[in-house]
Amino acid sequence: MDVGMATRQVGALVEAGLVTRDPDPADARVSLVTPTERGRRVAGSLQDVRRRHLQRALSGWTAAELQEFDRLLTRFFDDSVGTPIDD
């Protein structure tokens, strides 16, 4: 995501009342983005929806399958964090 796109996305969140954007006192080029109380509630609701969906999606998996999924997902996450993104 480029800076312009990030700025537009944050602007939309500000307009929706989900975050506030304030200048960084240490660096005027930087904005500090903070969730509002409404933003925290919305984020919590989305987490609940995702959690319930994942529970339903994985309800037929065995314990061994869940352990293997956890192992592979952890490996994927660890590998992706260390991999640079090409422009």
N, C-alpha and C positions, 0 to 999 in steps of 0.2 A: 504494500500500500504506500503510495507516495504522500508527501506532506499535504498537498492540496486535498486529496481524498480524505485523509485523516481529519483535516480541519473541517471539511463539510460534514463528516460523520459526527464529530463532536458537536458541531453547531446544531445538527438535528436533535441530538440528545439534550442539549441545552434548551432548545425551543420546546421540547416535550416535557421539560421540567424534571428530567432524570439525572442530570448532572449540573454542576456549576463549573464555570471556567474563569480562573483568576490569573493575573500575571504573576510570574515567579519573581519575588522581590530580589532574588540574587541574579536573575538573568531575564531581561525584558523580552528576549526572543522566545522564551519558554512559557507555556501555559500550564497551570496546575488544574487538573480536572478531578473533581470530587463528586461522588454520588450524593444525591439528595436523599432525604428520607423516602420519598416516593420511588426513587431509583433503586434503593436497597430493597424495598418491598417488591417491586417488579422483578428484580434479579432473583430474589428468593422464590417468588412464584414460578419463574421459569425453571429454576433448579428443581423444584418439586415436580413439575410436569416432566422434565427430562428423566428424573429418577424413577417416576412411576412407569414411564414408557420403557425404560431400560429393564426394569423389573419384569414387565410383561413380556418383552422381547426375549429375555433370557430364562423365563420360567420353565421351559422344557429342557434346559441344558443340565447335564449331570455335574456333580461336584468336580470330577476330573476335567470335564470340558471347560468349566468356569476357571479352574486353576490354570489350564493351558492358555486360555484367552487372556487372563491376567498377566501371565508370563510374557506372552507375545506382545500385548499392548504396552507393557512396561518397556520391553526391548525397543519397540517402535518409537515410543516417546523419547527414550534415552538417545537413540540413534538420530532422531529428527532434531533434537536440541543441538547436537553437535555438528549438524550439516548446514553449511551456508546456503542461503537462498540466492539463486541466480536472478539477475534483473531481467 
